[in-house]
Amino acid sequence: MNITHHTMRIAVLLVALIILVPLTGCFSGDDAIASEQTSQEAYPNIYDRKNLDWEWNGSYSMVLEKGPYTALEVQEAFIEVDTSEIWETGPPTSDVHLSYWLPSNTELGEKVPVIAIISPYYSYGQPGSESGATNVVAAGRGEFIFDNYIPYGYALAQVSVFGTEESSGCFDYRGAGEGWGIHHAVEWLGKQNWSNGNVGLYGKSYEGATQWEAAALGSEHLKTIVPISGTTALHPLLYKNGSAEARSQIMHMNYFGSTVDYNGDDLDNICPDIVEGIFAGPVTYGLGELDPYMENYYEERSHIDKAFGNWNGSIYWVQGMQDWNVDPHQVFGGPSGTNWYLDYSAAGYDVRGMLGQWEHNYPDQWTKHNAQDSGYGGEAIHNMTRWDWAQDLFEWFEYYLKGVGPKPSNHAQIQRNDGQWRIEDVWPPQDATWLHTDIGNCVQEGNSVGGASVIGGGTQGVTITCPGFDNEMHIAGLPTLHLDVTASMDGGQIFAELQDAETGLRLGHATMDIRYHEGGYEPQTVFPGQNLIMLMEFQGLDVLLPAGHGIKLVLSETGEDYLSPACGNSCPVTVNGGTFSFPHIDRSGADVLETPQGEDAANN
């Protein structure tokens, strides 16, 4: 921040103190909060952040000004949890282990909010583990909280889930037992004599999933969550309209083998669900949802739907639009057309979003924002890193965990595939105009997807090339491809890649098992020779198609990290036509959000 602004800020604060000191003791608790909000200097406008001086040299972003407090020595706690009704064969009680750092203002009796990271990755002495013990500030996300927010009077807690690090009990991979332990940790943090009762959760990936596990159980102390590419439900993570990701076959066992500090004598770590988890992938891949035993397994591991209406808190949603680990449909998809971002917003939840063209990364993780291929975020790298992320989140935490400052806007900061940022009320935008293209008017090469190709070997595919649009098309949302097809048997799959017909630039993809042709998670029996419409939906896109350019659809049996259909090479799908539809928006230069990009940072 420049000297003039800094000097003015100090002057304003001094004047506020002079005015407030004689009135000390005259306000109730609510009045004091209101007075603090009134006297506080407004934050820099988000559109002005580009002109401010940021700390460019670290591995993560920093707030504009450092707070006045320091961290006290780390403390640890074991929370005993009654698990007698959670696991049929597990221990009757189990301990959740956590470590926490208090800011120095607690020595004066001030009560503070807590920012917690709840993880399966904390570990003692495991070579190659992602994190050390909970009592060591974790690299990246723990350090980010420690350096930015403890100085402003927040406590940091690092919590290990059951069966990991020093937490006992069963490692219940995203199951009811894990959620029960997480809930007790949130409750404990909210009830300590140094706590103001407000808890916020932070973290990426699995550490985003634990936030939804906590929200599902509705603790009144959980005021806000900040899931960064966080898993919202296990089945949608591994399957998209029945198409199975390769990791779907080994997900549970992989986490059990790589995360738990397990040996032959440590039988408490063997959760009853491990058996279900081993079979869940193969059974679902081969039989769809026909086995109710597997349906129960996945239902237990769906959390976002349980949090809806059961929890009263705010959500700062962060998602990589090019994330192939936790796909965007974890936020913008759901059963039978559900869009969780829109549904939570419409239900009255305070929801904010930061949606960048990065992969499975944090918004300010510039060391990872530098190796994406063209069509996979590569065109946006130059303007990708959000050096104002710490400040943006600080303003969010101040309001929702302290009741300080103006209420943050409920908006979505979205980055287009060419790198440009803008602000929308929600995403996908609700003022979009849907345009429809009859692919019968396009040029189609090939007629079947899957099955052995007579020419050149391999499998058959279909390419559909449509003429250019007169005007520039800004596609923002979830395009659809409703394909008129004929089945050859009860099985088959189509993976659709959307491209710029002129340049070949990848814009996005959709995938579907024909048994799930109506969308969602409910399969239906398909008969040989049956004609039907496959209601395919693309992952969320915010892309620009220049004037004069058309679209190309490349249809194959599988693509990227999805498995081939369970029926193998004997179930081709004949493509007879269909409709490609997409949401188009018009935006002006006034909508552009210029983000801070220092010269040194831009060259990284």
N, C-alpha and C positions, 0 to 999 in steps of 0.2 A: 504494500500500500504506500502511496506517496506521502511525503512529509506533511503537506498541507492537510490532507484528509485525516491523517493520524492526529495532528495537533488539534484540529476541530473536534475530533471525537473525544479527546481528553478534556477539552474545554466544556463540551456539552455534559460529560459525566460529572465534572467538578460542580457545574451549576446545579445539576440535578441533586447532587449530594448536599449542597448548601441549602437547597430548598427543603429536602426531605428530612435532614437531621432534626430540626426543631419539632417535627411532627411524629417522631418515633414513638411508638406505643399507642398512637391514636387510631390505628387501623385494625380491623379484624383481619383474620388470615386471608379471606377472599379479597378484602379491600387492598391488602398489601400487594397481592398478586396483580390486581388491576392497576394499582399505582405504579408497580414496576413496569408493566406493559406500556402504560401511558408515557412514562418518563424515558423509556429506552429509545435510543436512536434507531431509526429504521435501518435495516440492512441495505447494502448496495442493491440496486435493481438488477435483476438477473440479466437484463439486456446491456447493463453497464459493466458486467464482470470482465468483459474482454479488454477493458482499458486499465484494469487494476494490476498491481504487481503481485505475482504468486510465487511460491517457492517451487522452482522447477527442478531442483537438483536431487530430490529424493526418489525413492522407488514407489512412493504413493503420494497423493495430494495432501495438502495441509490447509487448515483454516487461515483466514487472512491475518488474524492476530492471535498470538499464543495466550492462553489463559493464565491466571495468577497462581494456581495451586500446583502442588507437587504430589506424587504418589507415595503413600505410606508402604511399609513392608507388606509383602504378600501374606495372606492368611488362608487357611484351608478349613474345610468342613466336610463331614460325612453325614448325609441325611438318610436316616433309616426309613424305609418305605415298606408298607405292608403289601406283599406281592402274593399272598396266599390264594387270592381269587383270580390271579392273572394267568399263572401257569399251572397246568394240572400236575406236572411232575417237577416243577421248579422249587426253589427255596421259599419258605413262608415269608421271609423278610430279605430285603436287599438294600445295599447302600449306594447312593449316588455321591460321587466325590466331585468336589469343585474347589477352585481357588479363586480368590478375589483380592483386588487392590482398591483401597479407599483413597479418595483425595484428601489433602491435608486439612480442608475446611471442616471435616468431620471431627477433628480434635477440638473444635470450638462448639461442638454440639449441633452443627448443621446436619440436616437430613438430606440425603442425596438419592437421585435415581440410579438405576443400574442398567448398563448395557452388557448383555451376556451373549457369549458364543457357545452353543451347545453342539457337541461333536463326538463322533466315534473315533476320531483320529488322534486324540491325545494318547500318548504311550510312553511308558518307561522302558528305555533300553532296547527298543526294537530297531535294529539297523534299517535305514531306508524309510522309516516311518515319516509321515508328512509333518508331524508335530512332535515336540517333546512333551514333558509332563505338563499337567494343568498349571503347576506353580511357576512355569517359565512362560513369559509373554510370547505368544506364538508369532512366528514370522508372518509378515503380511497383514492379515486381518486383525490379529491381536495387537500388533504394534501400531496399526492405524488407529484403533480405538484408544490405546494407551497414550499415544503422543498427542492426539487431537483433543480428546474429550475429558480425560482425567483432569487436565489443567483447568477445565471449566466446571469442575465439581460434579463429575460423574464417576461412579464406581464401575470397574471392569470385572466381569466374572467369566471364567472359563470352566465349562461343565463337561464331564465325560459321561456318556450314556452307559446304561447297564452293560456289564460284561467287557468294558474297555478300560484301559488305564487302571486306576485303583477303585473304580466302581465295581461292585460285586454283582451277583445275579447272572441272568441269562442275556446274551447278546441277541435281542429280539429285533432283527432287522426291520425297522420301520413298523413294527407291530404294536399291539396294545400295551405290552409290557414296557417297551421303550417310551411310548407316549406317557404312560403313568409315571415313570421316573422323571421325565422332563417336566411334567406338570408340578411335581413336588419340589423340584429345584426352583421353578419360577415362583411358587408360593413361598418358599423359604426366603428367597431373595427379597420378596416384597414385604416380608413381615419382620425383618431385622430392625433393631432399635436405631440403626444408623440410616435406614432406608426411608425415603419419602413415600414408599408404597408403589412406585411406578417402575416397571421393568420394560425394556425394549430389547429385542433380539436382532442379531446381525449375523450374516455369513452367507457363503456361496455353496451351491450344490447340495450335498448332504446336510450341511449346516444351514441351508435354506429349508430343507425338508423338516428338520427338527423344529423350525419355527411354526410350520403348519401343524405339526403334531401338537405343539403347545396350544395353538389357537383352537384346535379341535376340541380341547377340553375346557376352554372358556374361562381361564383364570381371570378374576377381576383385576389382578395386578398387571396383567399383560396389556400394556397400553398401545404398543406399536410393534410391528415387525418390518424388517427390511430384507426380504428374501432376494438374493442375487442368483439368478438362474437356479432357483430352488425347486426341488421336486414337489409337486402338489399331490400326486397320487402315483402309485407304482405301475399299475397296468397301462395308463396312457404314456408313461415314460418309455415303456418297452414295446408298445404296440400302437400303430396308427391305423385305424380302420381295419384291424386284423393283420396288417403287415407286421412281421416280427423283426425287430433289430437282432443282430447277431448275439449281443450280450444278454438277450432275454433268456437264453438257455442256461446261463451260468451265474446270473446276477447274485442270487442269494448266497450260493456257495462261495462265490468269489469274495464277497464282503466278509463272510464268516472266516474264510481261510486267511485273508490278508489283513484283517482289522483286529481280530480278537487275539489277545495274548493267550494262546491255547496250547495245552499239552495234555497228554493222556490222563493225568491225574486231576485235571481241572474240569470235572464233569459238570459243575454248576454253569459253565459257559455254553453247554449244549442245550439250546432252546428246542422245545418240542416242534416249533415251526420250521426248524432246519430241514426236517424230512419233507414237509410240504414244499419248502422253497426249492429243494433239489428237483422235485417233479413238476413244479409249476410251469417252468419254461417249456419242456418237451410236450406236456399234456396240452397246454394252451395252443402251442404251435401246430400240433397234429389234429386236435379235436375242436379247436375254437373254444367257446365258452360252454361246451356241452357238459362239462364235469362240474357239478355244484360245489364239490370240495375245493376246487381251485377258485371258484367264484368267491367263496368265503375268504380264502387266503388274500385275494386282491382287495376285497371289500374292506377288510381290516386295515389295509395299507393305503386307503384313500382318505385323505385328511381335509382337503380344501372344501369338500362338500359338507363335512361335519362341522367345520368352523363357521360356515355360512349360517347366520342366524343364531348360532350358539355362543358367539364371541363378539364382544363389543370393543373394537380397537381400530387402529388405522394401519394402512399398508403403504409402504414405499416399495413399489415393484421395480426391480431392475432385471432386464433381460437382454441377452445377446441375441440379436436377430439372425446371426449366423452360427448360433450355438448348435452343435451336433451331439453334445453330451446330454443337455437338458433342452429339448426342442422348444421353440416358441409356443407350440400348442399347449404346453403346460400352463401357460398364462391365458392364451387367446383361444383355447379349445376346450372341449368337454363333451359329455354324452349328449346326443340328440341336438347338436347345434349350440350347446352352452358355450358362452364366452365369459370366462370368469372375471376378467377385468371389467367388462361392461356390467355384468350382473352385480358384482360387489359395489360398483359405482352407483348403479341404479337403485340399489337397496339402501343407500344412504351412508355407506362406509366412506370415510375419508381415504381417497386413493390417489397416489401420485406415481408417475412412472418415469423411468429413464431407460430408453430403448435404443441401444447403439448397435452398429453393424459389426460389433466384435463377436468373438467366439465365446468360449466358456471362461470368461474373465470378468474382473472388476472394471468399473468405468474408468478408473485411473491407473490401470495396470499396463503402463506404456511399454514395459519390457515384453509384453505379449501382443501388443497392438502393432506388430511389424512384420508378420510373416503369413498373411492371409492371401490366398490366390485370387486372381481375377474372377469375378462372379461369386466369390465367397467373402466379400467384404474388402477385397483388395483395393477397390476404387475409393474407399472411404477412409483409409488408414491415415492420410495426411491430416484429417480433421477429427480423429476418433477419440483420443484421450481427453477425459474430462478432468482438467486440473482444478476445477471448482467443485469437485465432488464432495470433498470434506466440508466445505463451507455450506453447500446445499443441504447436506445431511445434518450439519450442525443446527441450521435453522429449523429443520424438521424435529430433531430431538429436543431443542429448547422449548418448542411449543408443546409437543405431546408428552414429554417426560417431566417438564418443569412448569408448564403453563406460562412461559415467558415469550414475549415478542409477538408479532403479528401471526395470524394463522396462515400457514403455507397454502399456496394455491393448489387446488386439486386439478392438476393438469398432467399431460404426458409430454415429455421431451423426447422426440423421435428423430433419429438420424436416417436420412434417405440413403440409397445405395451409392450415390455419388459423393457422399460425405456431408451434405448439407444438413444442419440441425434446424428444427422449428418446434414450436409449442402448439399442441392441440388440446382441446378440452378433455377429450378421452381418445384412446386409440383402440380399435380402428375409428377413424372420424365418422361421425354420424350424418354428415351432410354430403356424403359421396353420392355420385350418380352411377348407377349400375349400367354397364354397357354389355351387350350380348352379341356374340359372334357365332353364327351357324357354321360349324366346321364342315358341313356339306358343301359350302361355298369356297372352301379352301382346297389346296392341293394335297391329296393324301397318297403317300407311298407305302405300300404294304397293307395288309388287311387283318393280320393276326398278330397277337402278342403272346410269346411263349411257344413252346413246341419246337421241334427241330427244324432248322432252316435247310432247305435242299441246296440252296446256293451259298457257298462259302462256309458251310457248317455253322455251329453256334445255334442261337435261338432266334426266332422271328421277332421283328419289331415293326412299329408303325411310326411314320413321321408325317406331321400335318403342318403345312406352311400356309399362313393366312396373309392377305395383302396388307399393305401399310395403312396407317391411320393418317388422315389429313392433318391433324393437330397433334401436338405433344400430349402424351398420355402419362399422367401421374397416378400410378396404381398404388392404392393405400388400403390395405385390409387383407381379406382372405378370399382370393378369387376361387371360383368353382369350375369344375369340368364335369358336366353331366354326360356321360358316354352311353350311347346306345350300343349294347354289345350282345353277343350270343355266346353262351357257355358251352364248353365241350364236356364238362363233368362238374361234380360238386367240388370245385376248387379252381385255382387260377389267380393271377395277380397282375396288376398294372402299376408300374411306376412311371409317373409323368414328369418330365423336366420341361420347364417353361424357359424359352430362350428368346432373345432379340433376333428376329429372323434375318436382319441385315448384318449383324456383327457376330452372332453366335454367342453373345454374352449370356451366361446363365442368370436367370432372374429368380427362380425358385422351383419348388417341387411339391408333388402330392403322391400319395401311394395308397393302394387299397387292395385287400383280398376280396375276391368277388362274392364270397359268402357274407360280407359285410356291406353289400351294395347300397343299403339304405342309410349308411353312415352310422356313427356311434360304435357301440360295443356289443351289439346283439347280432349274432350270425343267423343266417337262414339257410336251409337246405336248397341247393341249386341243382337243377336237373339238366342232363345233356340236351342240347338244342333249345334250351330256354332263352328267350329274349328278355332282357331287363335293362334298367338304367342304373349305372353306377354313379352315385352321388359323391363324387370326389371333391375334396376341399384342400386347397394349398395351405402350406405353412404361411404365417403372416408375412406380407411383403410391403415394403415401402420403396418403390423403384420408379425410375423415370424411363419412359420409352420415347425417344425423339420423334418429332413429326416426320411422317413418311415411312417409319419403320413399322413392320408387322410383328406378329408373334409366331413362334414355331413351337410345336409340342412334339417332344420325342418320347414315344411310349415304348417301354421295355418291360421285361418280366420282373426285373428288380434293379436297384441302383443304390449307390452310396453304401451305407452300412446296414441295409436290410437283407434278410435272407430270401432266397428263392422260395416260391410257394411250396407248401408241404407235399403237394401232389407231384412234385418234381417236374419233369419235362413233358408230361403227358396230358397237360390240361391247358392248351392254348385258348385264348379269348379272342373272338372275332369282333373287330370294331366296325360298326355300321354307320356311325355318324355321332352327332351330339352337339352340345352347346358349351362354349367357353364364355364365362361371364366374369367381369372384374369391376371393382369399385374405383371410380375415377374422381379425383378432386382437383379443384383449381385453387392455387395459392399464389399470393403476390410476394414481392420482395419484403414487404412489411412483416411477413410471418417468419422470416428467417431469424434464427437465434445464432449470433456469432459467439462462439465459445472461446475462452482464453487459450491461445496457442503461442507460447513463447518460441523464439527462433531456435533456441537450443533444443526445446522439446520437439519441435516440428522436424528436426533433423535426426531424431533418435530412430 
